Amino acid sequence: MKSQTCCFIGQRDIEPSDYTPLGIRLEEEIVKLIQQGVRYFTVGGDTGFDSIAAFAVLRLKMEHPHIQLVLMRPFKAYARVLDRPGKKIYNLIRRKADKVVYISKRYTPGCIFARCQHLAESSAFCLCYLAEPKSGIAHTIRRARQQGLRVINLARTPLHILLPPP
């Protein structure tokens, strides 16, 4: 199943003007992966890149009904810590997701990082949005590359320098 799985890892803060072009680029990359046999797409379900990616998968499910969206949450009550727009987006994605996985029953220090690591460890591919070099996302993407994932950074100015070659 790992060879048929792509995770999405990215920043929450994305310029609103980048949402549409990023969504289009995401759909193009997802279609390429579907053509390579990828069926499972895992996402954290937060605002920003996660939600853009989740909605891209949901749109593509209409043309490719065999693909599945898996929502991976750090802990069960995570929605309680989201702001109102974040809760609304999360609830919509949760209702449409094919499966919801919780890393922990309750909050623990490091559960959010563990969620990101689990996203990467259970995947062969990673579509990411990384535009800031010093972040937990950058660390997760570097580790994903070290674990052999094929990583494609969709940021407008991708930070290839941060990522060791595959």
Summary of the structure (lengths in Angstrom):
residues: 166
radius of gyration: 14.6
end to end distance: 20.9
largest distance: 40.0
contacts: 531
relative contact order: 0.19
helix: 46%
strand: 20%
